[in-house]
């Protein structure tokens, strides 16, 4: 990549090793931005790419116990 680009980008649905993270930011070469699965999901959520927000409610059983006979 050296001499051909200002920056690189690598995506994975998994995780990057510490060695990969160090190599991506090595001095003297263009930086490589690493986007792992967790960050990728966060970006999909942030920009709603193929997603629709949904409200989810959780039942609180203690509330309903007072109605039991």
N, C-alpha and C positions, 0 to 999 in steps of 0.2 A: 504494500500500500504506500510505502514511502515514496514521495515525489509525485504521486498520482492523485492524492486526495487530501483534503484538509482534515477530514474526520471519518471514522468508520462507525458502523452500527451493526451489532449482532443481537438477534432476538433468540430466546429459547423459552420453552414452556417449563423448563426445569430450573436448575440453579447453576451458577458459575463457581468454579473452584477459586480458592485464594490465589493460586498461580495465574489463572486466567485474568483475575481482577488486577493483579500486579502488572501483567503483560499489557493489558489494555491501557494502562497509564504510564508506561515506561518512558523515561526521559529520552528526548531526541527523536521521537517518531510521532506521527499524527495520533491523537488520542482516539480510542475506540470506545464508544458508548455501549455498555452492556445492559440489556433489558431482560431481566429474568421473568419467570412465570408470574410471580407475585406482582411485580411492577406492571407487567403486561395486562393483567386482569384489572389493576387499578386504572390504567389508561383507558381501557375499554369502558369501565364504569364512569370515569370522569367525562369522557366525550360521548357517552351513550352510543357506542359503536355496536349496532346490532342488538342493543339492549333497551328495555323499557323499564323505568323505575316502578317498583312495586312496594306498597306498604304491607308490612306483616305484623300481625298482632299475636301476642303470646297470652294464653289463658292463665289467669291467676286463681288456682284452685281454692285458696284460702277465702276468697270473696264468696264463693258459692257454698262453702261449708255452712255458713250461717242460715242457709235456706233448707238444709237437710232436716228431716223430721226426727 
